[in-house]
Amino acid sequence: MATVYREVDVPSQQGKTALVTGANTGIGFHTARVLAARGARVLLGCRDESRAAEAIAAIQSKLPDADLAWLPLDLASLSSIEKAAGQVQQTESHLDLLINNAGVMVPPKTLTEDGFELQFGVNHLGHFALTGHLLPMLKARADARIVNISSLAHRGAAIDFDDIHAERKYSRMKRYQMSKFANMLFTFGLQQRLEASGSGALAVAAHPGGSNTELGRHIGLMRFLFLPLEWIMNSAAEGALPSLRAATDPDAKGGDYYGPTGMGEFARSAGIAKVDSAARDLEAINRLWGISEALTNVSI
């Protein structure tokens, strides 16, 4: 039987600084909480100041000495992303962990401030831009790590390069799957580039399996399909374990992908997960990379 991975297995993060996007709720909140408990300074990257303050207060009610700060960040706005990255560069002496956790799932068709389809824009392009802006800081740390949070939904997905903004057709679930597939392509492409540059930083990915969080607030009637599974779903705290292991496991290798170790990778603990082989396709990686750089005007 595989060893059960728990919060107490997260090694000391003393002296490290982490940025967790979407850290005001759900998996991001618990990721931030545990990293702070293990000694890291944690920046909570999210839009709403009041919700960030609530999250910080909730963590500090149990961990009074937790070193936490709100970073104003709207991943649906390239200007907000650039401003947030600039703030990190000005206020922080170093950055060791970037956990690209925030996401949107199956909303009605919406565009970002810059005209991107929301799921692709936030889940992939926003994090691509943020990573690009912060990469010099991360590469300055010998053991820095970038963690992209993907999903079981990446399996069987593809990038619709001919309709990248869903101008012809919008399928909520297919677009969500596409954005999560993009997270995987980005992870492998980033790791290749880090290695080529001689950097010791690692790009890794994780997925939470089936977790009961706010992410699914737009699924509507589809929620009834998940009711029989709720009794085996991870809590948000359990869903954060793969993210935490990806971010802190001393044995992690670039390109590793973590997820729950239970049946179908749906729930429980955290270990190495199965990657759809299509996510390692070099042509798709490079094509997405070029489009992402062009759309965000951020070169990596």
Secondary structure as the mmCIF struct_conf table of DSSP 4:
data_model
#
loop_
_struct_conf.conf_type_id
_struct_conf.id
_struct_conf.beg_label_comp_id
_struct_conf.beg_label_asym_id
_struct_conf.beg_label_seq_id
_struct_conf.end_label_comp_id
_struct_conf.end_label_asym_id
_struct_conf.end_label_seq_id
HELX_LH_PP_P HELX_LH_PP_P1 ALA A 2 TYR A 5
HELX_RH_3T_P HELX_RH_3T_P1 GLU A 7 ASP A 9
BEND BEND1 VAL A 10 VAL A 10
HELX_LH_PP_P HELX_LH_PP_P2 PRO A 11 SER A 12
TURN_TY1_P TURN_TY1_P1 GLN A 14 GLY A 15
STRN STRN1 THR A 17 THR A 21
TURN_TY1_P TURN_TY1_P2 GLY A 22 ASN A 24
BEND BEND2 THR A 25 THR A 25
HELX_RH_AL_P HELX_RH_AL_P1 GLY A 26 ALA A 37
TURN_TY1_P TURN_TY1_P3 ARG A 38 GLY A 39
STRN STRN2 ARG A 41 CYS A 46
BEND BEND3 ARG A 47 ARG A 47
HELX_RH_AL_P HELX_RH_AL_P2 GLU A 49 LYS A 62
TURN_TY1_P TURN_TY1_P4 PRO A 64 ASP A 65
STRN STRN3 ASP A 67 PRO A 72
TURN_TY1_P TURN_TY1_P5 LEU A 75 ALA A 76
HELX_RH_AL_P HELX_RH_AL_P3 LEU A 78 THR A 91
BEND BEND4 SER A 93 SER A 93
STRN STRN4 LEU A 97 ASN A 100
BEND BEND5 VAL A 106 VAL A 106
HELX_LH_PP_P HELX_LH_PP_P3 PRO A 107 PRO A 107
BEND BEND6 PRO A 108 LYS A 109
STRN STRN5 LEU A 111 LEU A 111
TURN_TY1_P TURN_TY1_P6 GLU A 113 ASP A 114
BEND BEND7 GLY A 115 GLY A 115
STRN STRN6 GLU A 117 GLU A 117
HELX_RH_AL_P HELX_RH_AL_P4 LEU A 118 GLN A 119
HELX_RH_PI_P HELX_RH_PI_P1 PHE A 120 GLY A 126
HELX_RH_AL_P HELX_RH_AL_P5 HIS A 127 LYS A 139
TURN_TY1_P TURN_TY1_P7 ALA A 140 ALA A 140
BEND BEND8 ARG A 141 ARG A 141
TURN_TY1_P TURN_TY1_P8 ALA A 142 ASP A 143
STRN STRN7 ARG A 145 ILE A 149
HELX_RH_3T_P HELX_RH_3T_P2 LEU A 152 HIS A 154
TURN_TY1_P TURN_TY1_P9 ARG A 155 GLY A 156
HELX_RH_3T_P HELX_RH_3T_P3 PHE A 161 ASP A 163
TURN_TY1_P TURN_TY1_P10 ILE A 164 HIS A 165
BEND BEND9 GLU A 167 ARG A 168
HELX_RH_AL_P HELX_RH_AL_P6 ARG A 172 ALA A 196
TURN_TY1_P TURN_TY1_P11 SER A 197 GLY A 198
STRN STRN8 LEU A 202 ALA A 206
BEND BEND10 GLY A 210 GLY A 210
STRN STRN9 SER A 211 SER A 211
BEND BEND11 THR A 213 THR A 213
HELX_RH_3T_P HELX_RH_3T_P4 GLU A 214 HIS A 218
HELX_RH_3T_P HELX_RH_3T_P5 GLY A 220 MET A 222
HELX_RH_AL_P HELX_RH_AL_P7 ARG A 223 PHE A 226
HELX_RH_3T_P HELX_RH_3T_P6 LEU A 227 LEU A 229
TURN_TY1_P TURN_TY1_P12 GLU A 230 ILE A 232
BEND BEND12 MET A 233 MET A 233
STRN STRN10 ASN A 234 ASN A 234
HELX_LH_PP_P HELX_LH_PP_P4 SER A 235 SER A 235
HELX_RH_AL_P HELX_RH_AL_P8 ALA A 236 GLY A 239
TURN_TY1_P TURN_TY1_P13 ALA A 240 ALA A 240
HELX_RH_AL_P HELX_RH_AL_P9 LEU A 241 THR A 248
TURN_TY1_P TURN_TY1_P14 PRO A 250 ASP A 251
TURN_TY1_P TURN_TY1_P15 GLY A 254 GLY A 255
STRN STRN11 TYR A 257 GLY A 259
BEND BEND13 GLY A 262 GLY A 262
HELX_RH_3T_P HELX_RH_3T_P7 MET A 263 GLU A 265
BEND BEND14 ALA A 267 SER A 269
STRN STRN12 GLY A 271 ILE A 272
HELX_RH_3T_P HELX_RH_3T_P8 SER A 277 ARG A 280
HELX_RH_AL_P HELX_RH_AL_P10 LEU A 282 THR A 296
TURN_TY1_P TURN_TY1_P16 ASN A 297 ASN A 297
#
